[in-house]
Amino acid sequence: MLVAILAISTLSTFAQEKSFTAGLRLGANLSQVSGNDLSFSSGGKVFNFSPNDTRAYGFVGGVFLRFGKTIFIQPEILLSQKGGKFNVFEDGKASGKTIDLKLTNLDLPILVGVKIGNVLRVNAGPVATFKLSDSGNLGDSIEQYQGQKASEIFNNVTLGYQAGVGFDIGMLNLDFRYEGNVNDVVNVKFSNPNTAAKFASKGNSLQATVGIHF
C-alpha cells in the first residue's frame, strides 16, 4: 500500500495537465458460487454437496488509474476475497452441515466507462482473477466423505466481467458493481479415473467500495 500511495502521488502531478486520475479503493464483496451438485456414495449412503444461496463476506481493495474524462478506460489492481457455502445432504436429507469456501485473489479488471454529468459514471469490462490462496474445508470434506484425494479443486486463473455504476463527489468515489465468471472457479477432479462424479461451480459477487482519487 505504501508503494501504491507513492506511485499515485507521483502520477497525480500530471492530473492537472492531462485527463488522467489515480486513486485507491477499499470495500467489501458479497459472493457466492453456483453450479451442479457433487454426488457420490460412501458407507452405504449417498452424499450431495450443494451450493448455498447465502453470500459470503470478503474484503476488496487496491489501486486504479483512469484515462479520459467523458469516455474513459480504468485499469485496476485489487486484492479481493471471495467465496461461498455448500450444504451437505445425506440420502436426500439435509445433514445440517455447511462447507465454507474462501479464496484470496489478485483481480485485474479493465473497465470502459462513460461519465454522465459531473457525478455519475457507468462502467463495464473484463476481469482476470489469479488465485493466491484458499481457506475453508472443501478439499478436506471431499476427502473425508469420498475417501480419496481430489486434485485441481480450484482453477488458478478465472476470467469474468464486471459492470456497475459509480459516483464521483469531489475527490471521493463510490462504486457498486456486479461480477460474474466465464469459466469455473471450482472444478474438482478425483485421483481415481473411474470416478465419474464431476463438481464444477462458477462464482458471482456484489461489490461496494469507497475510494479517493488524486
C-alpha angles and dihedrals in degrees: 000000000000090000090048092051091049092049092048092048090054095046094045090069087076094052095089093056101035136043091254134118135174132194153147130267129197130173148102142294125216102198140172140172127233132186144094124333123253108234128184142145124246131163092357093305133103115230129196129192105202125185113250123226091222112111121229122224121234140158129250129189143147146106135304139193123206123200116191136020116233093016113027146173117220121190117186141190112209138175103216136182118207136163148130146214135256129204119220118223125192116201089341094308126109110254094198090240122126128197116211125211126191127170128189110211145177107231123199110187122176110198131191114203149170125225112221110198119324098309116027125079130183116196142166139166149130126301130200116205124200117194113231100174143341135216135179126073106276095118094042091049093051090051092046096051100032098038095225136082120259122214131202092023092160131035109237092213126034131178125214147140138253129206132173151107134278138195125212113202108175106303091339121100127196118190133185118184144169119217127195134179128236096196130032123285093194118040112161119200119182124222090231107079090203091066106102097187115114125190118191130161137175124211135225133180145188112224131197123179142170118213145171127217132200 
